[in-house]
Amino acid sequence: MNFDLTQEHKLIQKTARDFAQNELLPGVLERDENKIWPKDAISKMGELGFMGMMVSPDYNGGGMDTISYVIAMEEIAKVDAAASVVMSVNNSLVCTLLEKYGDTFQKEKYLSKLSTGQLLGAFSLSEPQSGSDASNMLTFAKKTGSGYVLNGTKNWVTNGQNSDIVIVAALTEKNVGHKGISCFIVEKGFKGFAVGKPEKKLGIKSSDTTELYFDNVEIPNENLVSNEGDGFKICLGTLDGGRIGIAAQALGIAQASLDASVNYSKERKQFNKPISLFQAVQFKLADMSIAIESARLLTKKAAWLKDKKLNYSVQAAMAKLNASEVAMKASTECVQIHGGYGYMRDYGVERLMRDAKITQIYEGTSEVQRLVIARDLIK
């Protein structure tokens, strides 16, 4: 594994950093405060190629490696974690799934537009009664002569309100557990498809998270992804890649926390000198830096394994678990270093702490990641 960034990687990093500073930073606190979805910024992300980075050029994607994606995700999340999760879901959970498991028709109709930002995708696996126990779903797609009729409810759907198509996991056969789960592409315009009101969240407030309702939604045969019964395998395989994206998002939040802490500690004076000269603060900064660099290396290793087409499931779980906990710790320490000012919304660092928490929850909780890692050790 080469630790040096290629010239292409450096260009991607600069492009993502410039975009984040120029397009996302202005108004980021206002968007968070008022739950404003960053419509214009998401469109520009599509124009820059950030919405389908790893998709083959055959389907209008960037054809980039996972390392490139991790680099861009970190830079975007460093400024606006809410915008980065929109990017993450479209790249990791929707585009990747369709490119790997979709047929030519599905790729030409949907993937070629998702990769450019013309369409926005969402991914729906969780249900009100089934969170980490994803196979315990109730949403059912009944086979008909011309396709399927879908009924059920999905929740915690990122991009649920603003997406154009949704990947939906549903039962096509009951009483056989996860073997009865299939995946479908459901368009927003399908009759009987309704979107719930946006959830009131602790963090990533300017991204939308909703419930989705399916009431006798008719789905054509050609919108079944792969084969009946493949859905659980498809979802779990896709989530492995998604966890690398969330690890990169957590890295961005953690790095932003460290940067803000260093800058503030140099400016803030107590007892006639900058607080950066106090050992108590220096130790916090040093520990944050070590933890972030370690998490970055673990995340890049998972990305490297994926690019080499090697098994990366456990490394993705490790990367996501570690980076999310580093983000939570770093953002909490950032608030602490800022003291009372850190607790105030005007400084923006409390937002980092609120945004960090979700990285320990979505796309598999920290507890689920530990299960994945432990089961591999004792198999």
Backbone hydrogen bonds in HBPLUS format (Angstrom, degrees):
<---DONOR---> <-ACCEPTOR-->    atom                        ^
c    i                          cat <-CA-CA->   ^        H-A-AA   ^      H-
h    n   atom  resd res      DA  || num        DHA   H-A  angle D-A-AA Bond
n    s   type  num  typ     dist DA aas  dist angle  dist       angle   num
A0010-LYS N   A0006-THR O   2.95 MM   4  6.27 158.1  2.00 152.2 158.0     1
A0011-LEU N   A0007-GLN O   2.99 MM   4  6.20 150.2  2.08 143.7 151.5     2
A0012-ILE N   A0008-GLU O   2.96 MM   4  6.23 158.9  2.00 150.9 156.4     3
A0013-GLN N   A0009-HIS O   2.90 MM   4  6.13 159.5  1.94 149.5 155.4     4
A0014-LYS N   A0010-LYS O   2.95 MM   4  6.15 159.3  2.00 144.8 150.0     5
A0015-THR N   A0011-LEU O   2.86 MM   4  6.03 162.4  1.89 150.3 155.6     6
A0016-ALA N   A0012-ILE O   2.90 MM   4  6.04 166.1  1.92 152.4 156.1     7
A0017-ARG N   A0013-GLN O   2.87 MM   4  5.96 156.5  1.92 145.3 152.7     8
A0018-ASP N   A0014-LYS O   2.83 MM   4  5.95 165.8  1.85 152.3 156.0     9
A0019-PHE N   A0015-THR O   2.97 MM   4  6.08 161.1  2.01 145.2 151.0    10
A0020-ALA N   A0016-ALA O   2.92 MM   4  6.07 162.0  1.95 146.2 151.3    11
A0021-GLN N   A0017-ARG O   2.97 MM   4  6.15 161.2  2.00 149.9 154.8    12
A0022-ASN N   A0018-ASP O   2.88 MM   4  5.95 160.5  1.92 151.4 157.0    13
A0023-GLU N   A0019-PHE O   2.73 MM   4  5.43 159.5  1.77 149.8 155.7    14
A0024-LEU N   A0020-ALA O   3.12 MM   4  4.79 135.4  2.32 109.6 122.4    15
A0025-LEU N   A0020-ALA O   2.86 MM   5  6.14 145.1  1.98 164.3 175.9    16
A0028-VAL N   A0025-LEU O   3.16 MM   3  5.27 169.0  2.17 128.2 125.4    17
A0031-ARG N   A0027-GLY O   2.88 MM   4  6.08 161.8  1.91 157.4 161.9    18
A0032-ASP N   A0028-VAL O   3.12 MM   4  6.26 154.8  2.18 139.7 146.4    19
A0033-GLU N   A0029-LEU O   2.89 MM   4  6.05 163.1  1.92 146.6 151.7    20
A0034-ASN N   A0030-GLU O   2.90 MM   4  5.99 160.6  1.94 152.2 156.8    21
A0035-LYS N   A0031-ARG O   2.78 MM   4  5.36 107.3  2.31 136.1 148.4    22
A0036-ILE N   A0031-ARG O   2.96 MM   5  4.57 153.0  2.03 125.5 133.7    23
A0039-LYS N   A0037-TRP O   2.81 MM   2  5.68 136.3  2.00 111.8  97.7    24
A0042-ILE N   A0038-PRO O   2.95 MM   4  6.14 157.4  2.00 159.2 166.1    25
A0043-SER N   A0039-LYS O   3.07 MM   4  6.36 155.7  2.13 150.2 156.7    26
A0044-LYS N   A0040-ASP O   3.03 MM   4  6.33 156.0  2.09 147.4 153.8    27
A0045-MET N   A0041-ALA O   2.87 MM   4  6.14 143.9  2.00 143.8 154.4    28
A0046-GLY N   A0042-ILE O   3.10 MM   4  6.42 146.3  2.22 143.0 151.0    29
A0046-GLY N   A0043-SER O   3.14 MM   3  5.16 121.5  2.50  93.5 107.6    30
A0047-GLU N   A0043-SER O   3.08 MM   4  6.47 151.8  2.16 143.9 151.6    31
A0048-LEU N   A0044-LYS O   2.94 MM   4  6.18 144.4  2.07 144.9 153.9    32
A0050-PHE N   A0045-MET O   2.83 MM   5  5.16 150.9  1.92 165.4 158.5    33
A0049-GLY N   A0046-GLY O   3.11 MM   3  5.13 152.8  2.18 100.6 109.0    34
A0055-VAL N   A0052-GLY O   3.29 MM   3  5.39 152.8  2.36 104.3 112.3    35
A0062-GLY N   A0052-GLY O   3.06 MM  10  6.31 163.2  2.09 145.6 149.1    36
A0064-MET N   A0053-MET O   2.85 MM  11  5.64 164.6  1.88 157.5 153.0    37
A0063-GLY N   A0055-VAL O   2.70 MM   8  5.18 140.8  1.85 151.7 154.0    38
A0059-TYR N   A0056-SER O   2.92 MM   3  5.68 161.6  1.95 121.8 127.0    39
A0061-GLY N   A0056-SER O   3.09 MM   5  5.05 154.3  2.16 129.7 123.9    40
A0060-ASN N   A0057-PRO O   3.06 MM   3  4.66 151.3  2.14 112.2 106.0    41
A0069-TYR N   A0065-ASP O   3.34 MM   4  6.75 153.6  2.42 141.7 148.7    42
A0070-VAL N   A0066-THR O   2.91 MM   4  6.21 158.3  1.95 154.0 159.2    43
A0071-ILE N   A0067-ILE O   2.97 MM   4  6.23 161.0  2.01 153.0 157.8    44
A0072-ALA N   A0068-SER O   3.00 MM   4  6.27 164.7  2.03 152.1 155.7    45
A0073-MET N   A0069-TYR O   2.86 MM   4  6.00 163.1  1.89 152.4 157.8    46
A0074-GLU N   A0070-VAL O   3.00 MM   4  6.15 161.9  2.04 150.0 154.1    47
A0075-GLU N   A0071-ILE O   3.25 MM   4  6.51 161.2  2.29 146.5 151.0    48
A0076-ILE N   A0072-ALA O   3.00 MM   4  6.25 160.8  2.04 155.6 160.6    49
A0077-ALA N   A0073-MET O   2.87 MM   4  5.97 170.7  1.87 156.3 159.4    50
A0078-LYS N   A0074-GLU O   2.91 MM   4  5.93 137.5  2.10 141.4 152.3    51
A0079-VAL N   A0076-ILE O   3.16 MM   3  5.71 147.3  2.27 110.2 118.2    52
A0080-ASP N   A0076-ILE O   2.90 MM   4  6.08 176.0  1.90 158.7 160.0    53
A0084-SER N   A0080-ASP O   3.15 MM   4  6.44 152.2  2.23 144.7 153.1    54
A0085-VAL N   A0081-ALA O   3.08 MM   4  6.33 142.2  2.23 145.4 152.9    55
A0087-MET N   A0083-ALA O   3.23 MM   4  6.56 159.6  2.28 147.7 152.7    56
A0088-SER N   A0084-SER O   2.80 MM   4  6.02 151.5  1.88 143.5 152.4    57
A0089-VAL N   A0085-VAL O   2.99 MM   4  6.05 170.1  2.00 147.8 148.8    58
A0090-ASN N   A0086-VAL O   3.23 MM   4  6.39 168.4  2.25 147.5 150.9    59
A0091-ASN N   A0087-MET O   3.00 MM   4  6.10 161.4  2.04 149.9 155.3    60
A0092-SER N   A0088-SER O   2.72 MM   4  5.58 148.1  1.82 153.5 161.1    61
A0093-LEU N   A0089-VAL O   3.11 MM   4  5.05 138.0  2.29 118.7 131.1    62
A0094-VAL N   A0089-VAL O   3.11 MM   5  6.41 133.7  2.33 160.1 171.7    63
A0095-CYS N   A0090-ASN O   2.91 MM   5  6.03 166.1  1.93 152.2 156.9    64
A0096-THR N   A0091-ASN O   3.11 MM   5  6.27 149.3  2.20 155.0 163.5    65
A0098-LEU N   A0094-VAL O   3.00 MM   4  6.22 167.7  2.01 156.6 159.4    66
A0099-GLU N   A0095-CYS O   2.88 MM   4  6.04 159.8  1.92 154.0 160.1    67
A0100-LYS N   A0096-THR O   3.03 MM   4  6.10 155.8  2.09 147.0 152.9    68
A0101-TYR N   A0097-LEU O   2.86 MM   4  5.81 163.6  1.89 152.7 157.9    69
A0102-GLY N   A0098-LEU O   2.79 MM   4  4.43 139.0  1.96 115.0 125.7    70
A0107-LYS N   A0103-ASP O   2.96 MM   4  6.22 157.0  2.01 156.6 164.0    71
A0108-GLU N   A0104-THR O   2.92 MM   4  6.06 163.0  1.94 153.3 157.6    72
A0109-LYS N   A0105-PHE O   2.92 MM   4  6.03 159.1  1.97 150.1 156.4    73
A0110-TYR N   A0106-GLN O   2.90 MM   4  5.65 160.8  1.93 140.3 146.7    74
A0111-LEU N   A0106-GLN O   3.41 MM   5  6.84 157.5  2.46 138.4 144.6    75
A0112-SER N   A0107-LYS O   2.96 MM   5  6.18 146.6  2.07 171.4 173.1    76
A0113-LYS N   A0110-TYR O   3.04 MM   3  5.53 145.0  2.16 112.0 122.1    77
A0114-LEU N   A0110-TYR O   2.89 MM   4  6.10 152.0  1.96 155.3 164.4    78
A0115-SER N   A0111-LEU O   2.99 MM   4  5.98 159.5  2.03 154.9 157.7    79
A0118-GLN N   A0113-LYS O   2.98 MM   5  5.04 123.2  2.32 159.1 159.7    80
A0119-LEU N   A0113-LYS O   3.14 MM   6  5.42 154.1  2.21 117.3 114.7    81
A0117-GLY N   A0114-LEU O   3.27 MM   3  5.20 152.4  2.35  99.0 107.0    82
A0164-ASP N   A0120-LEU O   2.71 MM  44  5.33 167.7  1.72 146.6 148.9    83
A0165-ILE N   A0120-LEU O   3.34 MM  45  6.70 160.2  2.38 154.4 158.2    84
A0122-ALA N   A0165-ILE O   3.04 MM  43  6.45 130.3  2.29 142.0 155.7    85
A0167-ILE N   A0122-ALA O   2.83 MM  45  6.18 165.9  1.85 147.6 149.2    86
A0124-SER N   A0167-ILE O   2.79 MM  43  5.97 160.6  1.82 169.6 173.8    87
A0169-ALA N   A0124-SER O   3.21 MM  45  6.48 158.3  2.26 178.2 175.2    88
A0155-ASN N   A0126-SER O   3.15 MM  29  5.81 161.8  2.18 123.7 128.9    89
A0127-GLU N   A0130-SER O   3.01 MM   3  5.00 172.8  2.01 144.4 146.8    90
A0130-SER N   A0127-GLU O   2.96 MM   3  5.00 146.1  2.08 105.4 116.2    91
A0136-ASN N   A0133-ASP O   3.07 MM   3  5.80 163.1  2.10 121.4 126.8    92
A0171-LEU N   A0139-THR O   2.80 MM  32  6.10 166.8  1.82 157.3 152.8    93
A0140-PHE N   A0151-ASN O   2.87 MM  11  5.52 154.2  1.94 164.0 166.6    94
A0151-ASN N   A0140-PHE O   2.97 MM  11  5.52 156.2  2.02 151.2 158.8    95
A0141-ALA N   A0171-LEU O   2.73 MM  30  5.94 169.9  1.74 175.8 172.7    96
A0142-LYS N   A0149-VAL O   2.87 MM   7  5.11 156.6  1.93 146.4 140.6    97
A0149-VAL N   A0142-LYS O   2.85 MM   7  5.11 146.6  1.96 136.7 147.6    98
A0144-THR N   A0147-GLY O   2.79 MM   3  5.19 166.7  1.81 142.5 139.8    99
A0148-TYR N   A0219-ILE O   2.85 MM  71  5.10 151.6  1.93 148.5 157.0   100
A0219-ILE N   A0148-TYR O   2.81 MM  71  5.10 167.8  1.82 150.5 154.2   101
A0150-LEU N   A0217-VAL O   2.74 MM  67  4.88 166.2  1.76 140.2 143.5   102
A0217-VAL N   A0150-LEU O   2.98 MM  67  4.88 156.5  2.04 147.1 141.8   103
A0152-GLY N   A0214-PHE O   2.99 MM  62  5.20 149.4  2.09 141.1 139.6   104
A0214-PHE N   A0152-GLY O   2.88 MM  62  5.20 161.7  1.91 165.6 162.3   105
A0154-LYS N   A0212-LEU O   2.91 MM  58  5.05 160.6  1.95 144.7 150.7   106
A0212-LEU N   A0154-LYS O   2.79 MM  58  5.05 155.8  1.84 140.3 145.6   107
A0157-VAL N   A0210-THR O   3.01 MM  53  5.27 165.2  2.03 153.6 152.5   108
A0160-GLY N   A0157-VAL O   3.14 MM   3  5.06 144.5  2.27 123.5 121.0   109
A0210-THR N   A0157-VAL O   3.16 MM  53  5.27 156.9  2.21 127.3 130.4   110
A0159-ASN N   A0208-ASP O   2.98 MM  49  5.43 147.9  2.09 156.3 157.4   111
A0163-SER N   A0159-ASN O   2.85 MM   4  5.30 133.6  2.07 154.9 155.1   112
A0188-LYS N   A0164-ASP O   3.02 MM  24  5.53 158.2  2.07 157.6 151.9   113
A0166-VAL N   A0186-VAL O   2.85 MM  20  5.22 155.5  1.91 145.4 153.7   114
A0186-VAL N   A0166-VAL O   2.89 MM  20  5.22 169.8  1.91 152.7 156.2   115
A0168-VAL N   A0184-PHE O   2.87 MM  16  5.19 164.5  1.89 149.6 154.8   116
A0184-PHE N   A0168-VAL O   2.87 MM  16  5.19 150.8  1.96 142.1 151.9   117
A0170-ALA N   A0182-SER O   2.90 MM  12  5.50 164.0  1.93 158.0 163.4   118
A0182-SER N   A0170-ALA O   2.75 MM  12  5.50 168.0  1.77 159.6 161.9   119
A0172-THR N   A0180-GLY O   2.71 MM   8  5.59 165.0  1.74 172.6 177.8   120
A0180-GLY N   A0177-GLY O   3.08 MM   3  5.91 168.4  2.10 123.0 126.6   121
A0181-ILE N   A0178-HIS O   3.27 MM   3  5.50 166.2  2.29 113.9 114.0   122
A0231-GLY N   A0181-ILE O   2.79 MM  50  4.87 132.1  2.02 132.9 129.6   123
A0225-VAL N   A0183-CYS O   2.88 MM  42  5.39 170.0  1.89 142.6 145.7   124
A0185-ILE N   A0223-ASN O   2.87 MM  38  5.15 149.8  1.97 144.4 154.2   125
A0190-PHE N   A0187-GLU O   3.17 MM   3  5.65 167.5  2.19 115.6 119.5   126
A0193-PHE N   A0190-PHE O   3.23 MM   3  5.88 151.2  2.32 142.0 141.3   127
A0215-ASP N   A0192-GLY O   2.95 MM  23  4.81 161.4  1.99 134.2 140.0   128
A0194-ALA N   A0213-TYR O   2.91 MM  19  5.05 169.1  1.93 149.0 152.5   129
A0213-TYR N   A0194-ALA O   2.80 MM  19  5.05 173.8  1.80 155.5 155.4   130
A0196-GLY N   A0211-GLU O   2.82 MM  15  4.90 174.0  1.82 146.7 145.8   131
A0199-GLU N   A0209-THR O   2.75 MM  10  5.62 164.2  1.78 169.5 174.6   132
A0207-SER N   A0204-ILE O   3.26 MM   3  5.83 164.0  2.28 114.0 118.7   133
A0223-ASN N   A0220-PRO O   3.01 MM   3  5.65 165.8  2.03 121.2 125.6   134
A0224-LEU N   A0221-ASN O   3.10 MM   3  5.77 164.1  2.12 124.5 125.0   135
A0230-ASP N   A0227-ASN O   3.16 MM   3  5.65 159.0  2.21 135.5 135.4   136
A0234-ILE N   A0230-ASP O   2.96 MM   4  6.13 159.5  2.00 157.5 164.3   137
A0235-CYS N   A0231-GLY O   2.89 MM   4  6.08 163.8  1.91 152.8 156.5   138
A0236-LEU N   A0232-PHE O   2.98 MM   4  6.15 170.5  1.99 154.1 156.6   139
A0237-GLY N   A0233-LYS O   3.02 MM   4  6.03 161.8  2.05 146.0 151.6   140
A0238-THR N   A0234-ILE O   2.95 MM   4  6.06 149.7  2.05 144.0 152.7   141
A0239-LEU N   A0235-CYS O   2.89 MM   4  6.09 153.4  1.96 148.6 155.9   142
A0240-ASP N   A0236-LEU O   3.24 MM   4  6.52 139.2  2.42 141.9 150.7   143
A0242-GLY N   A0238-THR O   3.04 MM   4  6.35 152.6  2.12 144.2 152.9   144
A0243-ARG N   A0239-LEU O   2.90 MM   4  6.05 142.3  2.05 146.5 153.5   145
A0244-ILE N   A0241-GLY O   3.12 MM   3  5.37 135.0  2.34 101.6 113.2   146
A0245-GLY N   A0241-GLY O   3.41 MM   4  6.85 151.4  2.50 143.2 150.3   147
A0246-ILE N   A0242-GLY O   2.99 MM   4  6.39 153.1  2.07 149.2 156.6   148
A0247-ALA N   A0243-ARG O   2.92 MM   4  6.02 148.6  2.02 137.4 146.1   149
A0248-ALA N   A0244-ILE O   3.02 MM   4  6.29 153.1  2.10 144.1 150.8   150
A0249-GLN N   A0245-GLY O   2.93 MM   4  6.25 147.9  2.04 141.7 151.3   151
A0250-ALA N   A0246-ILE O   2.87 MM   4  6.11 161.2  1.90 149.8 154.1   152
A0251-LEU N   A0247-ALA O   2.92 MM   4  6.19 149.3  2.01 143.8 152.7   153
A0252-GLY N   A0248-ALA O   3.06 MM   4  6.36 153.3  2.13 145.5 151.4   154
A0253-ILE N   A0249-GLN O   3.12 MM   4  6.52 157.4  2.17 151.5 156.9   155
A0254-ALA N   A0250-ALA O   2.89 MM   4  6.12 162.0  1.92 152.4 157.7   156
A0255-GLN N   A0251-LEU O   2.79 MM   4  5.99 164.7  1.82 155.7 159.6   157
A0256-ALA N   A0252-GLY O   2.95 MM   4  6.08 156.9  2.01 145.7 152.1   158
A0257-SER N   A0253-ILE O   3.01 MM   4  6.23 145.9  2.13 141.2 150.5   159
A0258-LEU N   A0254-ALA O   2.99 MM   4  6.35 153.4  2.06 149.3 156.2   160
A0259-ASP N   A0255-GLN O   2.88 MM   4  6.09 169.0  1.90 154.6 157.6   161
A0260-ALA N   A0256-ALA O   2.97 MM   4  6.06 163.2  2.00 144.7 149.4   162
A0261-SER N   A0257-SER O   3.00 MM   4  6.09 150.6  2.09 139.5 148.0   163
A0262-VAL N   A0258-LEU O   2.88 MM   4  6.13 163.3  1.91 159.4 162.6   164
A0263-ASN N   A0259-ASP O   3.03 MM   4  6.20 171.1  2.04 151.6 154.3   165
A0264-TYR N   A0260-ALA O   2.96 MM   4  6.02 163.9  1.99 145.4 150.5   166
A0265-SER N   A0261-SER O   2.92 MM   4  5.94 159.6  1.97 145.7 152.0   167
A0266-LYS N   A0262-VAL O   3.20 MM   4  6.37 139.3  2.37 144.1 153.2   168
A0267-GLU N   A0263-ASN O   3.31 MM   4  6.54 138.5  2.49 138.8 149.4   169
A0267-GLU N   A0264-TYR O   3.02 MM   3  5.12 128.4  2.30  98.2 112.2   170
A0268-ARG N   A0264-TYR O   2.79 MM   4  5.83 167.6  1.81 167.6 169.6   171
A0276-SER N   A0265-SER O   2.93 MM  11  4.66 132.0  2.17 138.5 125.7   172
A0275-ILE N   A0268-ARG O   2.87 MM   7  6.04 152.8  1.94 164.3 165.2   173
A0270-GLN N   A0273-LYS O   2.95 MM   3  5.62 159.1  2.00 154.5 148.1   174
A0273-LYS N   A0270-GLN O   3.22 MM   3  5.62 152.3  2.30 109.8 116.8   175
A0277-LEU N   A0274-PRO O   3.06 MM   3  5.85 168.9  2.07 121.3 124.9   176
A0278-PHE N   A0275-ILE O   3.07 MM   3  5.36 164.6  2.09 110.3 115.1   177
A0281-VAL N   A0278-PHE O   3.10 MM   3  5.56 126.1  2.40 109.0 121.0   178
A0282-GLN N   A0278-PHE O   3.00 MM   4  6.29 164.4  2.03 154.2 159.4   179
A0283-PHE N   A0279-GLN O   2.87 MM   4  6.00 160.4  1.91 155.9 158.8   180
A0285-LEU N   A0281-VAL O   3.02 MM   4  6.35 162.9  2.05 157.0 161.0   181
A0286-ALA N   A0282-GLN O   2.88 MM   4  6.11 161.1  1.92 152.2 157.6   182
A0287-ASP N   A0283-PHE O   2.95 MM   4  6.08 165.8  1.97 149.4 153.1   183
A0288-MET N   A0284-LYS O   2.98 MM   4  6.16 157.9  2.03 149.3 155.6   184
A0289-SER N   A0285-LEU O   2.97 MM   4  6.16 161.7  2.00 149.7 154.4   185
A0290-ILE N   A0286-ALA O   3.02 MM   4  6.27 163.1  2.05 154.3 158.1   186
A0291-ALA N   A0287-ASP O   3.05 MM   4  6.16 168.3  2.06 149.2 152.7   187
A0292-ILE N   A0288-MET O   2.95 MM   4  6.10 159.7  1.99 152.4 157.9   188
A0293-GLU N   A0289-SER O   3.02 MM   4  6.17 167.1  2.04 150.1 153.7   189
A0294-SER N   A0290-ILE O   2.98 MM   4  6.14 158.7  2.03 150.4 156.6   190
A0295-ALA N   A0291-ALA O   2.96 MM   4  6.14 158.5  2.01 145.0 151.0   191
A0296-ARG N   A0292-ILE O   2.85 MM   4  6.07 151.4  1.93 148.8 157.1   192
A0297-LEU N   A0293-GLU O   3.08 MM   4  6.29 156.9  2.13 146.3 151.3   193
A0298-LEU N   A0294-SER O   3.08 MM   4  6.34 158.4  2.12 148.7 154.5   194
A0299-THR N   A0295-ALA O   2.94 MM   4  6.11 154.9  2.01 146.0 152.9   195
A0300-LYS N   A0296-ARG O   2.92 MM   4  6.12 160.2  1.96 148.9 154.3   196
A0301-LYS N   A0297-LEU O   2.90 MM   4  6.09 143.9  2.03 141.9 152.0   197
A0302-ALA N   A0298-LEU O   3.12 MM   4  6.41 159.3  2.17 145.2 149.4   198
A0303-ALA N   A0299-THR O   3.01 MM   4  6.32 157.8  2.06 147.3 153.8   199
A0304-TRP N   A0300-LYS O   2.79 MM   4  5.93 152.9  1.86 143.7 151.4   200
A0305-LEU N   A0301-LYS O   2.90 MM   4  6.15 159.7  1.94 154.4 158.9   201
A0306-LYS N   A0302-ALA O   3.05 MM   4  6.28 155.9  2.11 144.4 151.0   202
A0307-ASP N   A0303-ALA O   2.93 MM   4  6.21 157.0  1.98 148.1 154.3   203
A0308-LYS N   A0304-TRP O   2.96 MM   4  6.19 140.9  2.12 142.8 153.7   204
A0310-LEU N   A0305-LEU O   2.93 MM   5  5.19 170.1  1.94 159.5 156.4   205
A0309-LYS N   A0306-LYS O   2.99 MM   3  4.99 156.4  2.04 104.2 110.4   206
A0316-ALA N   A0312-TYR O   2.81 MM   4  5.93 150.4  1.90 155.4 163.9   207
A0317-ALA N   A0313-SER O   3.09 MM   4  6.36 152.1  2.17 142.6 149.9   208
A0318-MET N   A0314-VAL O   2.86 MM   4  6.17 158.7  1.91 151.8 158.0   209
A0319-ALA N   A0315-GLN O   2.84 MM   4  5.97 161.1  1.88 145.2 150.6   210
A0320-LYS N   A0316-ALA O   2.94 MM   4  6.06 164.4  1.97 147.4 151.5   211
A0321-LEU N   A0317-ALA O   2.92 MM   4  5.97 167.3  1.93 149.9 154.1   212
A0322-ASN N   A0318-MET O   2.88 MM   4  5.92 171.2  1.88 152.6 155.7   213
A0323-ALA N   A0319-ALA O   2.91 MM   4  5.82 164.5  1.93 146.8 151.7   214
A0324-SER N   A0320-LYS O   3.04 MM   4  5.91 157.6  2.09 141.8 148.3   215
A0325-GLU N   A0321-LEU O   3.18 MM   4  6.34 155.5  2.25 145.2 151.4   216
A0326-VAL N   A0322-ASN O   2.88 MM   4  6.10 153.0  1.95 152.2 160.7   217
A0327-ALA N   A0323-ALA O   2.86 MM   4  6.05 154.0  1.93 144.9 152.0   218
A0328-MET N   A0324-SER O   3.05 MM   4  6.28 154.2  2.12 140.4 146.9   219
A0329-LYS N   A0325-GLU O   3.01 MM   4  6.15 161.9  2.04 144.5 149.5   220
A0330-ALA N   A0326-VAL O   2.79 MM   4  5.88 168.1  1.80 154.2 158.1   221
A0331-SER N   A0327-ALA O   2.96 MM   4  5.93 162.2  2.00 143.9 149.0   222
A0332-THR N   A0328-MET O   3.10 MM   4  6.13 150.0  2.19 138.1 146.2   223
A0333-GLU N   A0329-LYS O   2.96 MM   4  6.18 159.3  2.00 149.8 155.5   224
A0334-CYS N   A0330-ALA O   2.86 MM   4  6.04 143.4  2.00 140.3 151.3   225
A0335-VAL N   A0331-SER O   3.12 MM   4  6.38 157.4  2.17 143.1 147.0   226
A0336-GLN N   A0332-THR O   3.04 MM   4  6.32 155.7  2.10 143.3 150.5   227
A0337-ILE N   A0333-GLU O   2.82 MM   4  6.07 158.5  1.86 152.5 157.1   228
A0338-HIS N   A0334-CYS O   3.07 MM   4  6.30 149.6  2.16 144.8 153.0   229
A0339-GLY N   A0335-VAL O   3.01 MM   4  6.21 116.7  2.42 136.1 152.5   230
A0339-GLY N   A0336-GLN O   3.01 MM   3  4.98 143.0  2.15  96.6 108.1   231
A0342-GLY N   A0339-GLY O   2.99 MM   3  5.32 128.3  2.27 104.3 117.8   232
A0343-TYR N   A0340-GLY O   3.12 MM   3  5.28 141.7  2.27 100.3 111.0   233
A0344-MET N   A0341-TYR O   3.09 MM   3  5.24 151.4  2.18 102.8 111.6   234
A0348-GLY N   A0345-ARG O   3.05 MM   3  5.30 141.0  2.21 106.5 117.7   235
A0352-LEU N   A0349-VAL O   3.07 MM   3  5.16 125.1  2.39  96.4 109.7   236
A0354-ARG N   A0350-GLU O   3.04 MM   4  6.36 157.4  2.09 148.0 154.2   237
A0355-ASP N   A0351-ARG O   2.79 MM   4  5.96 161.6  1.82 154.1 159.4   238
A0356-ALA N   A0352-LEU O   2.90 MM   4  5.96 147.4  2.00 141.6 150.4   239
A0359-THR N   A0356-ALA O   3.03 MM   3  5.65 142.8  2.17 115.9 125.9   240
A0360-GLN N   A0357-LYS O   3.07 MM   3  5.70 158.3  2.12 116.6 123.0   241
A0361-ILE N   A0358-ILE O   2.89 MM   3  5.04 159.5  1.93 109.1 115.7   242
A0362-TYR N   A0358-ILE O   2.96 MM   4  6.08 157.5  2.01 165.9 170.2   243
A0366-SER N   A0360-GLN O   3.01 MM   6  5.41 132.7  2.24 158.2 147.3   244
A0368-VAL N   A0365-THR O   3.05 MM   3  5.13 117.2  2.46  97.1 112.0   245
A0369-GLN N   A0365-THR O   3.01 MM   4  6.40 156.7  2.06 153.2 159.7   246
A0370-ARG N   A0366-SER O   3.05 MM   4  6.32 152.3  2.13 142.9 149.9   247
A0371-LEU N   A0367-GLU O   3.05 MM   4  6.37 146.6  2.16 141.8 151.0   248
A0372-VAL N   A0368-VAL O   2.97 MM   4  6.32 158.3  2.02 152.7 157.7   249
A0373-ILE N   A0369-GLN O   3.01 MM   4  6.28 162.8  2.04 151.1 155.2   250
A0374-ALA N   A0370-ARG O   2.84 MM   4  5.94 165.8  1.86 149.1 153.7   251
A0375-ARG N   A0371-LEU O   2.88 MM   4  5.93 165.6  1.90 153.1 156.9   252
A0376-ASP N   A0372-VAL O   3.30 MM   4  6.43 146.9  2.41 137.8 145.7   253
A0377-LEU N   A0373-ILE O   3.21 MM   4  6.52 144.4  2.34 141.9 151.5   254
A0377-LEU N   A0374-ALA O   3.03 MM   3  5.06 121.0  2.39  95.4 110.6   255
A0378-ILE N   A0374-ALA O   3.12 MM   4  6.43 147.4  2.23 151.9 160.0   256
